[in-house]
Amino acid sequence: DGFSATRINPNESPQVWRETALPWEVRKAKIRYNALLASDNNRYNDELYTLMVSDDKFSIYRDDTGALLGIASNRYHLHSMDDLCDAMAMVCATGGYKMSSIGSLKNGAEIWFMAQTHETNNICGEPFKRNVVMSTSFNQSKTSLAYCTDVAVVCNNTLQFSLQHSSNLFKFSHLQSFDPKNVVGNLQAVAENQDAQRMLLERLADHDMKRDERKRFFMRIADLIVPASKAGHRRDIELERISDDFEATYLFGPGGEFSGE
């Protein structure tokens, strides 16, 4: 999937972050293509080509490899690596966060930044670390986002999972020039809503699940773990075993209902 991630020294400058993790820039150029022309007068059946140029479509590419990252219209505003790094530095400075890692997917078509808030929420005795993630895509497959999450982004799967389970998510668009102050302002609103999120988690943690609820929940988790390609009967047995292991840990593990703690 062309995944790459780099641990960042939070004490370095945004320029060093970029040179370390993203040592290239995104550019755009008018699309040029060879068009095959039909000709009734071509008695030799030779293929006739002409060079065509699109005035309203651009290719988005990496300036180091020339790899195509996406196709965009002339309404598209390119958010450069420098812009994104500077914005994330402002986010960290405003919120008192520390940059943790920067990564890319699909050979650079998608970029993400993760910072740690150093805020640990203890929900019913269980620690949850808060992260701030900002991501964007140059192939326009995903909306540009900034959000808070308890999931540490270390690969494509965790990035997608964090998106699905993020709180206080908001968006910024490539149809507008990049405004880092808008991102920072929205992230300040994110911080103001953390108490409500904490109360919601407390209520969920206090909910006493009945056995059939637990079974369905752990079976859903097992379904994410066991490959779908596994043969039917063998997969059912594996799902049941993993689900039972989760339930045993839930009941008899540290802090479990029958653990004595």
CORHUVEN-V296549 format. One record per backbone hydrogen bond with DSSP energy under -0.5 kcal/mol. CO is the residue of the C=O (numbers start at 0). NH is the residue of the N-H. Records with the same first field share a line. If there is no record, write none. Layout:
CO: NH ; NH
This chain:
0: 105
1: 106
3: 103
5: 101
7: 9
8: 11
12: 16
13: 17
14: 18
15: 19
16: 20 ; 21
17: 21
21: 23
24: 62
26: 60
28: 58
30: 53
32: 34 ; 51
34: 36 ; 49
36: 47
38: 41
40: 42
41: 44
45: 47
46: 48
47: 36
49: 34
51: 32
55: 73
56: 30
57: 71
58: 28 ; 60
59: 68 ; 69
60: 26
61: 65
66: 61
69: 59
71: 57
72: 75
75: 77
76: 78
77: 79
79: 83
80: 84
81: 85
82: 86
83: 87
84: 88
85: 89
86: 90
87: 91
88: 92
89: 93
90: 94
91: 95 ; 96
97: 115
99: 7
100: 113
101: 5
102: 111
103: 3
104: 107 ; 108 ; 109
105: 108
108: 137 ; 138
109: 104
110: 135
111: 102
112: 133
113: 99 ; 100
114: 131
115: 97
117: 119
118: 120 ; 129
119: 121
120: 122 ; 127
121: 123
122: 125
124: 126
125: 122
127: 120
129: 116
130: 148
131: 114
132: 146
133: 112
134: 144
135: 110
143: 171
144: 134
145: 169
146: 132
147: 166
148: 130
150: 152
151: 153
154: 158
155: 159
156: 160
157: 161
158: 162
159: 163
160: 164
162: 165
166: 147
169: 145
171: 143
172: 175
173: 76
177: 179
178: 181 ; 182
179: 183
180: 184
181: 185
182: 186
183: 187
184: 188
185: 189
186: 190
187: 191
188: 192
189: 192
190: 193
192: 196
193: 197
194: 198
195: 199
196: 200
197: 201
198: 202
199: 203
200: 204
201: 205
202: 206
203: 206
206: 208
209: 213
210: 214
211: 215
212: 216
213: 217
214: 218
215: 219
216: 220
217: 221
218: 222
219: 223
220: 223 ; 224
221: 224 ; 225
226: 229
230: 234
231: 235
232: 236
233: 237
234: 238
235: 239
236: 240
237: 241
238: 242
239: 243
240: 244
241: 245
242: 246
243: 247
244: 248
245: 249
246: 250
247: 251
248: 252
249: 256
250: 257
252: 255
255: 258
